[in-house]
Amino acid sequence: MKKIVKNPLIVLAVGILIVLGSSVGATRAAFMYKSEAEEVDFHTTNVKVALLEGTDDSKESGDMKDVTDDGVLSFPGIPADDVKIGNKYKELVSIKNTSTQYDEYVRVTVRKYWVTENDNGEIVKNPSLDPALIKLDIVNNNQAKWFVDETDSTAEEEVYYLTSPVACGEVVPLVRGITISNKVVTAVETKAASDDEGNTISGTIEDYYIYDGGSFYVDVKVDAVQTHNSESAIKGAWGIEAKCDAKDDGTIISINGVSVK
């Protein structure tokens, strides 16, 4: 039987970034990036947190971009002219306590998903495509201990808590890299081939690349709560049972009974 193999061609979409040089021939891909950051004040208008994005250079110069208002990550560490799927790229995202009065606990919700064009030409979310192939390298070291709440997370959405209070004006790293898994160019479905009129061609099969035409989104929401009367403040704002090692300004040691260490 004749086998027709289509090279994966991910169709250009709004807000595109051309991606070249993947592991499958002359593959081209266009990925759409979007991030929403919300500033939420639970107890006082003086409790504030911002989302920052940049590169190594902007980090060193203190010129990280505040994306809290426009909510869009531009991924400046990804070269638009020579991007390889499967390669890890620097992507620096941090949070900053912009309050002038209060230390804060910080929560971040990261949502990853794929979109494709439907039969009506509309760009819509495609739940059949795996968000786990969008890989963010979340910081978890001496600089920042981010705890993922597995009980409140899914494959598409993960909820992170920073276990230590963030002082006024302090910047804490969140993301340090991004990778699109090679699986996007090896996920193939074999079907009977058809002609331009949609008629099946007898004795012929065709490989369809599942992620062909796909783009991905990354939405990030960040919010904060005061550290005074720590456990009660966290419970009131986020509805979780947190244990802290001090009544005020303590380090979080467990969330909903699960140790964060």
N, C-alpha and C positions, 0 to 999 in steps of 0.2 A: 504494500500500500504506500502511496506517496505521502510523504510527511512534509507539511508546510510549517516552517518555524518563523514566527514573527519576532524580530528583535523588539525588546520592550521600548516603547516610546511613550514617555509620560507627557501628556499633553500640557502645553503652556496654560497657565491660569493667571488670574489677577494677582498682582503683587508677587511676581515670580522671581525665582533665582535659578538661572541656568546651571544645571549640574552635568558635568562631563566626565568621561574617563572611568566609568564603572567597570566591573569585571566582565561584563558581557558585551563584547564587540564595541560597536559604535553607539552604545546606549546614551540616550539623553533623558534628562529628567528635570522637571520643574517642581520645586517644593515651595509651598506657601507657609510663611511663618506669621503667627499672630500671638500676641500675649496681652492679656488684660490684667491690670494691677489695680486693686481697689484700696483706698485708704479709708479705714473704718474706725471710728471712735466709739468705744463701748461705754466708757464711764466719764469721759471728759473730752472736750475739744482740744485739750493739750496732749492727748495720747495720739501720736501720729507715727506712721512708718512709710517709707518710700522704697521703691524697687529701682535698682540701678543696673545699667548694662555697659559693658565696655570691653577693652582689650588689655593686654599687658601694659602697653604704652599709656593708655588713658588711666589705668589703675595707678601706675607709678607717678603720673603727673597730677593725680587727684581730679581727673576730668571725666569721671564716669558719667554717662548720660542718665538723667532722671527720666524714666519712662512711666512714671506713675500716672501722669495726666493723660498722655496719648495712648498708653497701654500697648504699644507695639514694640516687640523685640526685632531688631534689624539683623542680628547675628553678624556683627562686623568681623568676626574672626574667620568667617567662611569665605574663601576667594570665589567670586562669581564666575571666573573664567576657567577654572580647572579644579572642579570638585569631584572627589572620588567617593562613591558609595562604599560604606564599610570603614572609611577612614575617620578617626576621631579628630574633631576640630575644637580649638579653643573657643569657649563661649563663657564669658565671665558675667555672672549675674549675682548681685549682692542685695542685701536689704540694709536700710539705714534707719536708725531711730532719729526722726526729725523733730521729736519733742524737745522743748527747751526746759522742761520741768521734771519729767518722769522717766525712770527706767521702765523697760517694757519686756513682756513675753511676746514672742512672735509666732504666728501660724502661717504657713504657706500651703495653698492648694494648687497642685500642678495637674493640668488636664491635657492629655495628648490624644489626638484622633486623626483619622484620615478622611478626606473628602474626595468625591469623584463627580463627574458630570452625569446626570440622569438622562433618560430618553427625551426629556423636554429641554435639554440644554442648560439645566440649572445645576449649580455647584451645591451638592448636599453631603452631609455626613454619611460615611459608608461604614456601618458597624461590623461588616464582615471582614474588614481589614484590621490587622493586628496592631494595636497601639504600642505593644511591647517592642516593636521594631524601631520605634523612635526612642533612642536611648540617651538620657541625660545623666551626666556624671555629677551626682549630688555630693557636695563636700561633707565629709564626716571625719574630722581630725581634731587636733588641738585648737585650731582656729574656730571651728564651729561643729557642734554636735547636733546634727539634725536627726530627729527620731521620726520614722514613718509609722503612722498609726494603721496597722494592718486591718484592724477591725472596721475602719472607716474608709478604706481604700479599695479600689478596683483596678482592673487592668488598664482602664482609661484614666482614672483619677487617683492621685495619691495625696495624702494629707501629711504634712510635716510640721513638727513642733521643734523650735529651738529650745534646748533644755536649759540654757543659761540666760539670765536677764541681759538685755542689751542696754547699755548706758546711753545717756543723751549724746547724740552726735556720733555714736559708734557705728561703724560699717562692718557687717559680717557677711562672708561669702556664702553663696547658696549653690550655684552651678559653676562648674569649671570646664565643661566640655559637652559636646553633642556628637552622636554618631547615628547614621541611618544604616541599619543592619543590611548585610549583603543578601539576606533572605528576600528582600524586595525584588531582586532580579533573578531569583531562582525559584520563586513560587509560581508554578505553572499548572494550568488546567488544560487537558487535552479534550478536544471536541471534534465532531464531524465538521469538516470544512464546508463553507458555503460560498456561492458566487455573489456578485454585486447585487443581485435581486433577492438574495436571502435563500436561494434554493440550495439544498444539500448536494454536495458533489460526492457521488457514490465512490466508495473505496479510498477516500482521502480524509486525512485527519489534519488538524491544525493545533498548534500550541498557543494558548492565550496566556499572557503574563498577567497575573491577578492584580498586580499593582499598577498596570498600565493605565495612564490617565489619572493617577492619584496625586494628591498633594497632602501635606500634613500641617496640622495646626498644633501649637503649644500655647495654652492659656494658663496664665499664672495670676493667682489672687493672693494678696498678702494683707494681713490685719494684725492688730496688736492689742494687748490689754495691760493695764497697770500691774506693777509688782507688789503694791501695798496690799496686805491681807491676801497673799498669793493664791492659796487654794480656793478661797471663796470667789475671788475675782475671776479666776479661770473657769470655775464652775458656772458662774453667772453669765460670762461672755460666750463660752464655747460649749457648755453643757457636758464637759468631761470631768472625770474624777482624777485630779492630779495630786500627787504627794510631793511636797517640797521639803528641803532640809532646813528651812527656816520660815517663820511666819511671814516675814516681809523680805523681798529681794532674794529669796532662796533659789537654789538650783532644783529643777524638777528631777525627781528620782524615779517616778513611775507615773504612767498614764493608764487609767482604767485597769489598774492592777497589774500592768505589765512593766517590768523594769526597763528603763531607758538605757541602762549601761550595757 
